[in-house]
Amino acid sequence: MRGILASSIGVTCAAALALPLAPPAAASVSSVSSAGTPAPVADVATRTVGTAGARTGARADVPGSTQSLPLRPLTRDRASGAVLGLTPRTVRTFSLLGVVWEDPSVDLHGRVQVRTRAASTGDWTDWQDVETHYTQHGADPDSSEAASGKARGATAPLWVGESDGVEVRVLPEPDAGEPEDVDPVGTGSDEGASGGEGAGEVSTLPAGMRLDLVDPGEAEPGESAGGAEPQAEPGESAGGAEPQAEPGESGESGAPEPQAEPGESAEGAEGAEGAEGAEPAEGAEVPRTGVMTAAAKAASAANSALVPLGATQIPSLTAEETREELVALRGTGLTEQQQAKPYIGPRPSIVTRRGWGADESLREKSFVYTSKVKAAFVHHTASGNSYSCSQAPSLIRGFYRYHTKSLGWRDIGYNFLVDKCGRIYEGRAGGVAKPVKGAHTMGFNSKTTGIAVIGSYGSKKPSSKAVKAVARLTAWKLGLHGMNPKKKTSLTSGGGNLYAKGKKVKMKVISGHRDGFNTSCPGGKLHKKLGSVRSKAAGYQGR
């Protein structure tokens, strides 16, 4: 979602420069480097998973892919100051990109700018800034996920739509003081690039920098439930009247399985599946067919208390139906008073992982759970706002592939995602009603859930539908654990740049990413809406 926040780490981004650069030849695959020598074929990209071929005649069972291009020294341009990047080149079709480096503990002190060529028109975009601070969305420092040895540093992913050409430049920045809320990608993100002493030298940039270009692939026919407008939830008046709109609102396989965190539980994903055959080997083509793999069945079975196996959507329930479901889910774990009238919002409709087309071979097989959910952290993905709601499943497949294949996480980091039309999507696998441990707020992933609103909300307001969806989701999810959205709770930091490991912190039950980590996420405009989210969520719970 990745959001990031208030006392930001980065510096204020200067206005993006648009230099007149000649586009690459239409058929060029081995481009010419800035030194005038042909770039090696390997520099043009190889797919990390599958070789489904070019997108010509793409079918609805084409798996996604990732192309990795190492960044090279550029002839320093006096106008831009760029020292590292890629000259214009033709590449295989992709829709999402990000810059990745080897050490996740190293910050990128500088700006990353990209421009891309639309596959449909051949037109090149203007330069866009990519949010450079993203690792703080990751796993807690001492968790098995962070200690896997696979994690890498990275920028936020940027959605650019279907493209077949790219150019990149990295501009180290000197120390420029504290950042302000700005719009580095031209679509409402407020994250800037960070400064640092001596940042004008190439040696200050992280080692092993590369550009990853992500093709999210195609979902199975009929599985993408993300494009339709969400229906009104049944029984909206139950549990509190609908608050009025706010003024100005517009209506990798084969890796060792991580162990459970201390005091928490890991659950084997294949336990109830029977013999369904081994998972495909790394690099093997994984066609998206109607037949569910063992991993897909496991992800779906994690929601078996709510919907049948293979469901693409978890339907909404009325307030009364939700209360009955809560009693069934919790049984004797509820007090007599809670069973009589539990404070829980009506369950909203949720698109499952199968619904948005998750390739379950990308994630680790086991699920990791925390003991309960005491708080929800709200994020934005900082990926830009130039997407349609029908494209949201593609964006989520792109985030998922970027998180697992590029950043080395065990699964997508967020527990839930929300698009600007208000549709809610299941994120990290393990069951939407269960306390799945995510990788969304470094230091505070235990006993919390992470919700990312797709888009950039530093200078652009989130839609009222998205705000309402977050309220609806938190009213239900926090209600499962008896939490009051208007109250505070105590959380113990797992380590971060605001709170030392082991420090007990009083946190609002619905908080923004910036409340637990020194970042600008979820963007200033979305963070300002959290008061409204809390009151709406409490209303849905009948408080």
C-alpha positions as CSV (number, residue, x, y, z in Angstrom):
1,M,0.0,0.0,0.0
2,R,2.7,0.8,1.1
3,G,2.2,3.8,2.8
4,I,4.7,6.0,4.6
5,L,4.6,9.0,7.0
6,A,4.5,12.2,9.1
7,S,8.0,13.1,10.1
8,S,9.3,11.6,6.9
9,I,12.7,10.3,6.4
10,G,13.0,11.6,2.9
11,V,13.7,15.2,1.7
12,T,11.4,17.4,-0.3
13,C,11.5,16.4,-4.0
14,A,12.3,19.0,-6.5
15,A,10.0,19.3,-9.5
16,A,10.6,16.5,-11.9
17,L,12.8,17.3,-14.9
18,A,11.6,16.5,-18.4
19,L,14.6,16.3,-20.6
20,P,14.1,15.8,-24.4
21,L,15.6,12.3,-24.9
22,A,15.2,10.4,-28.1
23,P,13.0,7.2,-27.7
24,P,14.6,3.9,-28.5
25,A,14.1,2.2,-31.9
26,A,10.9,0.3,-31.9
27,A,12.4,-3.0,-32.5
28,S,15.5,-2.5,-30.4
29,V,16.2,-5.3,-27.8
30,S,19.9,-4.9,-27.2
31,S,20.1,-1.1,-26.6
32,V,23.1,1.1,-26.8
33,S,24.6,2.2,-23.4
34,S,25.5,5.7,-22.5
35,A,29.1,5.0,-23.5
36,G,27.9,4.1,-27.0
37,T,28.6,0.3,-26.7
38,P,25.9,-2.3,-27.1
39,A,24.3,-3.4,-23.9
40,P,24.6,-7.1,-23.1
41,V,21.6,-9.2,-23.9
42,A,21.3,-10.1,-20.2
43,D,20.8,-6.4,-19.5
44,V,17.5,-6.5,-21.4
45,A,15.9,-8.8,-18.9
46,T,15.1,-12.4,-18.3
47,R,11.9,-13.7,-16.6
48,T,12.4,-14.9,-13.1
49,V,9.3,-17.2,-13.2
50,G,8.0,-18.9,-16.2
51,T,8.7,-18.1,-19.9
52,A,5.2,-17.6,-21.2
53,G,6.6,-15.8,-24.2
54,A,5.7,-12.4,-25.5
55,R,2.3,-10.9,-24.8
56,T,1.2,-11.2,-28.4
57,G,-2.0,-13.1,-28.4
58,A,-2.0,-13.2,-24.6
59,R,-4.4,-15.7,-23.1
60,A,-6.2,-15.6,-19.8
61,D,-3.9,-18.2,-18.4
62,V,-0.6,-16.4,-18.9
63,P,1.4,-16.3,-15.6
64,G,3.2,-13.2,-14.6
65,S,6.9,-12.5,-14.9
66,T,9.7,-10.3,-13.6
67,Q,12.5,-8.7,-15.7
68,S,15.6,-7.6,-13.8
69,L,17.9,-4.9,-15.3
70,P,21.1,-3.9,-13.5
71,L,21.5,-0.1,-13.3
72,R,24.7,1.2,-14.9
73,P,26.8,4.3,-14.5
74,L,25.6,7.2,-16.7
75,T,27.6,10.0,-18.2
76,R,26.7,12.7,-15.6
77,D,24.2,15.1,-17.0
78,R,24.7,18.6,-15.7
79,A,21.0,19.3,-15.8
80,S,19.7,16.3,-13.9
81,G,22.8,15.2,-12.0
82,A,21.9,11.5,-12.7
83,V,24.8,9.1,-12.1
84,L,23.2,5.7,-12.4
85,G,20.3,4.4,-14.5
86,L,19.3,2.9,-17.8
87,T,19.2,4.6,-21.2
88,P,16.0,4.3,-23.2
89,R,15.4,0.7,-24.2
90,T,12.7,-1.7,-25.5
91,V,11.7,-4.5,-23.1
92,R,9.1,-7.2,-22.7
93,T,5.7,-5.9,-21.7
94,F,5.3,-4.9,-18.1
95,S,2.9,-2.8,-16.0
96,L,4.6,-2.2,-12.6
97,L,8.2,-1.3,-11.7
98,G,10.5,-0.7,-8.8
99,V,14.2,-0.4,-8.1
100,V,15.7,-3.1,-5.8
101,W,19.1,-3.4,-4.0
102,E,20.8,-6.1,-2.0
103,D,20.8,-4.9,1.6
104,P,17.4,-4.0,3.1
105,S,19.0,-2.1,6.0
106,V,20.6,0.4,3.6
107,D,18.6,3.5,2.7
108,L,18.6,5.1,-0.8
109,H,19.7,8.7,-0.4
110,G,18.5,10.1,-3.6
111,R,15.7,10.3,-6.2
112,V,14.7,7.6,-8.6
113,Q,13.0,8.9,-11.8
114,V,11.5,6.8,-14.6
115,R,9.7,7.3,-17.8
116,T,8.0,4.6,-19.8
117,R,6.6,3.9,-23.2
118,A,2.9,2.9,-23.6
119,A,2.6,-0.4,-25.4
120,S,-0.6,0.6,-27.1
121,T,0.4,4.0,-28.5
122,G,4.2,4.1,-28.4
123,D,4.1,7.4,-26.5
124,W,6.7,8.1,-23.8
125,T,5.5,9.6,-20.5
126,D,7.2,12.5,-18.7
127,W,9.6,11.7,-15.9
128,Q,8.0,10.4,-12.7
129,D,9.5,10.1,-9.3
130,V,9.4,6.8,-7.5
131,E,8.9,6.8,-3.7
132,T,12.3,5.6,-2.4
133,H,11.4,4.5,1.2
134,Y,9.5,1.2,1.3
135,T,11.4,-1.3,3.4
136,Q,9.7,-0.1,6.6
137,H,6.7,-2.0,5.3
138,G,8.6,-5.2,6.0
139,A,8.7,-7.8,8.6
140,D,9.8,-7.0,12.2
141,P,13.7,-6.9,12.5
142,D,14.1,-10.2,14.6
143,S,11.3,-12.2,12.9
144,S,12.1,-15.3,10.9
145,E,10.8,-13.6,7.7
146,A,13.3,-10.7,8.1
147,A,16.1,-13.2,9.0
148,S,15.4,-15.5,6.0
149,G,18.4,-14.0,4.1
150,K,16.2,-13.3,1.1
151,A,14.9,-9.8,2.0
152,R,16.1,-6.9,-0.1
153,G,15.8,-3.1,-0.1
154,A,13.5,-1.5,-2.6
155,T,11.6,1.6,-3.7
156,A,7.8,1.5,-3.7
157,P,6.3,-0.2,-6.7
158,L,5.0,2.2,-9.3
159,W,2.0,1.3,-11.6
160,V,2.6,2.5,-15.1
161,G,0.1,0.5,-17.1
162,E,1.1,-1.8,-20.0
163,S,4.4,-0.6,-21.3
164,D,7.2,-1.9,-23.5
165,G,10.0,0.7,-23.1
166,V,11.7,2.2,-20.1
167,E,14.4,4.7,-19.1
168,V,15.7,5.3,-15.5
169,R,17.9,7.7,-13.7
170,V,19.1,7.9,-10.1
171,L,20.0,11.2,-8.7
172,P,21.9,11.2,-5.4
173,E,20.9,14.1,-3.2
174,P,22.9,16.2,-0.7
175,D,21.4,16.8,2.8
176,A,18.4,19.0,2.2
177,G,16.8,19.1,5.6
178,E,13.4,17.8,6.6
179,P,10.8,16.8,4.0
180,E,7.4,18.3,3.3
181,D,4.3,16.6,2.0
182,V,4.8,16.6,-1.8
183,D,3.7,14.7,-4.8
184,P,6.7,12.9,-6.2
185,V,4.9,10.7,-8.7
186,G,2.5,13.3,-9.8
187,T,-0.5,11.4,-8.5
188,G,-0.8,12.3,-4.9
189,S,2.1,10.6,-3.0
190,D,3.8,12.6,-0.4
191,E,7.0,10.6,-0.1
192,G,10.3,12.3,-1.0
193,A,13.7,11.0,-1.6
194,S,16.1,11.0,1.4
195,G,19.3,13.1,1.6
196,G,22.6,12.2,3.1
197,E,26.1,13.6,3.5
198,G,28.2,13.0,0.4
199,A,25.2,11.7,-1.5
200,G,26.6,13.2,-4.7
201,E,28.9,10.2,-5.2
202,V,28.0,6.9,-6.8
203,S,29.6,5.1,-3.8
204,T,26.9,6.4,-1.5
205,L,24.1,4.5,-3.4
206,P,23.1,1.0,-2.3
207,A,25.1,-1.9,-3.8
208,G,23.5,-4.1,-6.5
209,M,20.8,-1.7,-7.7
210,R,18.6,-3.0,-10.4
211,L,15.3,-2.2,-12.0
212,D,12.6,-4.8,-11.7
213,L,9.8,-4.7,-14.3
214,V,6.7,-6.7,-13.3
215,D,4.1,-8.3,-15.6
216,P,1.3,-9.2,-13.3
217,G,-0.1,-11.8,-15.7
218,E,-3.7,-12.6,-16.3
219,A,-6.3,-14.0,-13.9
220,E,-8.4,-17.0,-14.8
221,P,-11.6,-16.2,-16.8
222,G,-14.3,-15.1,-14.4
223,E,-12.1,-14.9,-11.4
224,S,-11.4,-11.2,-11.3
225,A,-14.2,-9.8,-9.1
226,G,-12.4,-6.5,-8.6
227,G,-13.8,-4.5,-11.4
228,A,-17.4,-4.4,-10.4
229,E,-18.9,-1.7,-8.2
230,P,-19.3,-2.9,-4.7
231,Q,-23.0,-3.5,-3.8
232,A,-24.6,-1.8,-0.8
233,E,-24.0,-4.0,2.2
234,P,-27.1,-5.6,3.6
235,G,-28.3,-4.1,6.9
236,E,-26.2,-1.0,6.7
237,S,-28.5,0.7,9.2
238,A,-27.8,-2.0,11.7
239,G,-25.1,-1.2,14.2
240,G,-25.3,2.5,13.7
241,A,-26.6,4.8,11.0
242,E,-24.3,5.5,8.1
243,P,-22.4,8.6,8.8
244,Q,-22.7,11.5,6.3
245,A,-20.0,12.0,3.7
246,E,-17.3,14.4,4.8
247,P,-17.2,17.9,3.2
248,G,-15.2,17.7,0.0
249,E,-15.4,14.0,-0.3
250,S,-16.6,12.5,-3.6
251,G,-19.4,10.3,-3.3
252,E,10.0,-18.6,-3.7
253,S,9.1,-22.2,-4.0
254,G,11.5,-24.6,-2.4
255,A,12.8,-22.3,0.3
256,P,12.9,-23.5,3.9
257,E,9.6,-22.7,5.7
258,P,10.0,-20.0,8.4
259,Q,9.3,-21.1,12.0
260,A,6.6,-19.5,14.0
261,E,7.5,-16.3,15.8
262,P,8.0,-16.8,19.6
263,G,4.5,-17.1,21.2
264,E,2.8,-17.3,17.9
265,S,1.8,-20.1,15.6
266,A,2.7,-21.4,12.2
267,E,0.3,-23.6,10.3
268,G,1.2,-25.9,7.5
269,A,-0.6,-24.9,4.3
270,E,-0.7,-28.4,3.0
271,G,-2.1,-30.2,6.0
272,A,-5.6,-30.7,4.8
273,E,-4.9,-31.1,1.2
274,G,-4.0,-34.7,0.7
275,A,-1.7,-35.8,-2.1
276,E,-2.2,-33.3,-4.8
277,G,1.3,-33.5,-6.3
278,A,4.4,-31.5,-5.6
279,E,4.6,-27.7,-6.2
280,P,6.1,-26.7,-9.5
281,A,9.9,-26.3,-9.4
282,E,11.4,-22.8,-9.4
283,G,11.4,-21.3,-12.8
284,A,8.8,-23.7,-14.2
285,E,5.8,-22.3,-16.1
286,V,2.7,-22.2,-13.9
287,P,-0.4,-21.9,-16.1
288,R,-3.5,-20.3,-14.6
289,T,-6.1,-23.0,-15.2
290,G,-9.3,-23.9,-13.5
291,V,-7.6,-26.8,-11.6
292,M,-6.5,-25.7,-8.2
293,T,-3.0,-26.6,-7.0
294,A,-2.4,-27.8,-3.4
295,A,-1.2,-24.4,-2.5
296,A,-4.3,-22.7,-4.0
297,K,-6.6,-25.2,-2.1
298,A,-4.7,-24.4,1.1
299,A,-5.2,-20.7,0.7
300,S,-8.8,-21.1,-0.1
301,A,-9.4,-23.7,2.7
302,A,-8.1,-21.1,5.2
303,N,-11.5,-19.4,4.7
304,S,-13.5,-22.6,4.9
305,A,-15.4,-21.4,7.9
306,L,-16.8,-18.6,5.8
307,V,-17.2,-19.8,2.2
308,P,-16.8,-23.1,0.2
309,L,-13.5,-24.1,-1.2
310,G,-12.6,-22.2,-4.4
311,A,-14.8,-19.2,-3.7
312,T,-13.7,-16.0,-5.5
313,Q,-15.6,-13.7,-3.1
314,I,-16.7,-13.8,0.5
315,P,-20.2,-12.3,0.5
316,S,-21.3,-9.6,2.9
317,L,-23.5,-10.4,5.9
318,T,-26.1,-8.5,7.8
319,A,-25.4,-7.4,11.4
320,E,-27.4,-10.3,12.8
321,E,-25.8,-12.8,10.5
322,T,-22.4,-11.5,11.5
323,R,-23.2,-11.8,15.2
324,E,-24.3,-15.4,14.6
325,E,-21.1,-16.2,12.7
326,L,-19.0,-14.6,15.5
327,V,-20.6,-16.9,18.0
328,A,-19.9,-19.9,15.7
329,L,-16.3,-18.8,15.2
330,R,-15.5,-18.0,18.8
331,G,-17.9,-20.4,20.6
332,T,-17.3,-20.4,24.3
333,G,-14.5,-17.9,23.9
334,L,-17.2,-15.2,24.2
335,T,-18.7,-14.0,27.4
336,E,-22.4,-14.3,27.9
337,Q,-22.8,-10.5,27.3
338,Q,-20.7,-10.7,24.2
339,Q,-22.8,-13.6,22.9
340,A,-26.0,-11.6,23.5
341,K,-24.7,-8.4,21.8
342,P,-21.2,-8.5,20.5
343,Y,-19.8,-5.2,19.2
344,I,-18.9,-6.2,15.7
345,G,-19.7,-4.5,12.3
346,P,-21.5,-6.4,9.5
347,R,-19.0,-8.5,7.5
348,P,-18.2,-6.7,4.3
349,S,-17.8,-8.4,0.9
350,I,-14.2,-9.4,0.3
351,V,-12.5,-10.6,-2.9
352,T,-10.5,-13.7,-2.1
353,R,-7.0,-14.4,-3.4
354,R,-8.5,-16.8,-5.9
355,G,-10.7,-13.9,-6.9
356,W,-7.9,-11.5,-7.8
357,G,-5.8,-14.3,-9.4
358,A,-3.0,-15.0,-6.9
359,D,-0.3,-17.4,-8.2
360,E,0.0,-19.4,-4.9
361,S,3.3,-20.9,-6.0
362,L,5.0,-17.6,-5.3
363,R,4.5,-17.5,-1.5
364,E,5.9,-19.6,1.3
365,K,3.7,-22.7,1.9
366,S,3.0,-22.2,5.6
367,F,0.9,-19.5,7.3
368,V,2.1,-17.6,10.3
369,Y,-0.3,-16.3,12.8
370,T,-0.2,-13.8,15.7
371,S,-2.2,-14.4,18.9
372,K,-4.9,-11.8,18.2
373,V,-5.6,-8.5,16.5
374,K,-5.5,-5.5,18.8
375,A,-5.1,-2.7,16.2
376,A,-5.2,-2.0,12.5
377,F,-2.6,0.0,10.6
378,V,-3.7,1.9,7.5
379,H,-1.3,2.4,4.6
380,H,-1.3,3.6,1.0
381,T,0.6,1.7,-1.7
382,A,2.2,4.9,-3.0
383,S,1.9,3.3,-6.5
384,G,0.1,6.2,-8.1
385,N,-3.6,6.8,-8.8
386,S,-3.7,6.3,-12.6
387,Y,-5.6,3.0,-12.4
388,S,-9.1,2.0,-13.1
389,C,-11.0,-0.1,-10.6
390,S,-11.2,-3.0,-13.1
391,Q,-7.3,-2.9,-13.1
392,A,-7.1,-3.3,-9.3
393,P,-6.7,-7.1,-9.3
394,S,-3.7,-6.6,-11.8
395,L,-2.1,-4.1,-9.4
396,I,-2.5,-6.5,-6.5
397,R,-0.9,-9.4,-8.5
398,G,1.9,-6.9,-9.3
399,F,2.4,-6.0,-5.6
400,Y,2.3,-9.7,-4.7
401,R,5.0,-10.6,-7.2
402,Y,7.1,-7.6,-6.3
403,H,6.9,-8.4,-2.6
404,T,7.8,-12.1,-3.0
405,K,10.1,-12.2,-6.0
406,S,11.8,-8.8,-5.8
407,L,11.8,-8.0,-2.0
408,G,12.0,-11.6,-0.9
409,W,9.1,-11.6,1.5
410,R,7.1,-14.7,2.3
411,D,3.9,-13.4,0.8
412,I,2.3,-10.0,0.0
413,G,2.9,-7.8,3.0
414,Y,-0.6,-6.4,3.6
415,N,-3.5,-8.3,5.2
416,F,-6.1,-6.5,3.1
417,L,-6.2,-4.0,0.2
418,V,-8.9,-1.5,-0.7
419,D,-9.3,0.1,-4.2
420,K,-10.7,3.6,-4.8
421,C,-14.1,2.1,-5.7
422,G,-14.3,0.7,-2.2
423,R,-13.8,-3.0,-3.0
424,I,-11.9,-5.0,-0.4
425,Y,-9.4,-7.7,-1.2
426,E,-7.8,-10.5,0.8
427,G,-4.0,-9.9,1.1
428,R,-1.6,-12.3,2.9
429,A,-2.9,-15.9,2.9
430,G,-4.1,-17.6,6.0
431,G,-7.8,-16.7,6.3
432,V,-9.5,-13.3,6.5
433,A,-11.1,-14.0,9.9
434,K,-7.8,-15.3,11.4
435,P,-5.0,-13.3,13.0
436,V,-2.6,-13.6,10.1
437,K,0.8,-12.0,10.7
438,G,1.7,-9.5,7.9
439,A,4.7,-7.5,6.9
440,H,3.3,-4.0,6.8
441,T,4.4,-1.9,9.7
442,M,8.0,-2.7,10.8
443,G,8.0,-3.2,14.5
444,F,4.3,-3.6,14.9
445,N,3.3,-6.6,12.8
446,S,2.4,-8.7,15.9
447,K,-1.2,-8.5,17.1
448,T,-2.2,-6.1,14.3
449,T,-3.6,-6.2,10.8
450,G,-2.4,-4.1,7.8
451,I,-4.9,-2.4,5.4
452,A,-3.5,-0.7,2.3
453,V,-5.6,1.7,0.2
454,I,-4.3,1.3,-3.4
455,G,-3.0,4.7,-4.6
456,S,-1.0,7.7,-3.4
457,Y,-2.6,10.0,-0.9
458,G,-0.1,12.7,0.0
459,S,-1.8,15.5,-1.9
460,K,-4.9,13.7,-3.2
461,K,-7.8,12.8,-1.0
462,P,-8.9,9.2,-0.9
463,S,-12.4,8.6,-2.2
464,S,-15.3,8.5,0.2
465,K,-15.9,4.9,-1.0
466,A,-12.4,3.8,0.0
467,V,-12.7,5.5,3.4
468,K,-16.1,3.9,4.0
469,A,-14.6,0.5,3.0
470,V,-11.8,0.8,5.5
471,A,-14.3,1.7,8.2
472,R,-16.4,-1.3,7.3
473,L,-13.5,-3.6,7.3
474,T,-12.0,-2.5,10.6
475,A,-15.4,-2.6,12.3
476,W,-15.7,-6.3,11.4
477,K,-12.1,-7.4,11.7
478,L,-11.4,-5.6,15.0
479,G,-14.9,-6.6,16.2
480,L,-13.8,-10.3,15.9
481,H,-11.4,-9.5,18.7
482,G,-13.6,-7.3,20.8
483,M,-11.6,-4.1,20.0
484,N,-13.2,-0.6,20.1
485,P,-12.2,1.5,17.1
486,K,-12.4,4.7,19.1
487,K,-10.1,3.6,21.9
488,K,-6.3,3.1,22.4
489,T,-4.5,-0.2,23.0
490,S,-1.1,-1.2,24.2
491,L,1.4,-2.7,21.7
492,T,5.0,-3.8,22.2
493,S,7.5,-2.6,19.6
494,G,9.5,-5.2,17.7
495,G,12.0,-2.5,16.8
496,G,11.9,0.4,14.5
497,N,13.0,4.0,14.0
498,L,10.4,5.5,16.4
499,Y,10.2,2.9,19.2
500,A,13.0,0.7,20.5
501,K,12.4,-3.0,20.6
502,G,10.5,-4.1,23.7
503,K,9.0,-0.6,24.4
504,K,5.3,-0.7,25.2
505,V,3.4,1.9,23.3
506,K,-0.1,3.2,23.6
507,M,-1.5,3.2,20.1
508,K,-4.9,4.1,18.6
509,V,-6.8,1.0,17.7
510,I,-7.0,2.3,14.2
511,S,-3.7,4.0,13.4
512,G,-1.7,5.1,10.3
513,H,1.6,3.6,9.4
514,R,3.3,6.9,10.5
515,D,2.1,6.4,14.0
516,G,4.3,3.3,14.4
517,F,7.2,4.2,12.1
518,N,8.9,7.4,11.0
519,T,7.5,7.6,7.5
520,S,5.0,9.6,5.5
521,C,2.6,6.6,4.9
522,P,-0.4,6.5,4.5
523,G,0.0,10.0,3.0
524,G,-1.2,13.2,4.7
525,K,-4.7,13.2,3.1
526,L,-5.5,9.6,4.0
527,H,-4.1,10.0,7.5
528,K,-6.4,13.0,8.1
529,K,-9.4,10.7,7.3
530,L,-8.6,8.2,10.1
531,G,-10.7,10.1,12.6
532,S,-13.7,9.6,10.3
533,V,-12.7,6.0,9.9
534,R,-12.7,5.5,13.6
535,S,-16.1,7.1,14.2
536,K,-17.7,5.2,11.3
537,A,-16.2,1.9,12.4
538,A,-17.6,2.4,15.9
539,G,-21.0,3.2,14.4
540,Y,-21.0,0.0,12.4
541,Q,-20.2,-1.8,15.6
542,G,-23.2,-0.3,17.3
543,R,-21.2,1.8,19.8
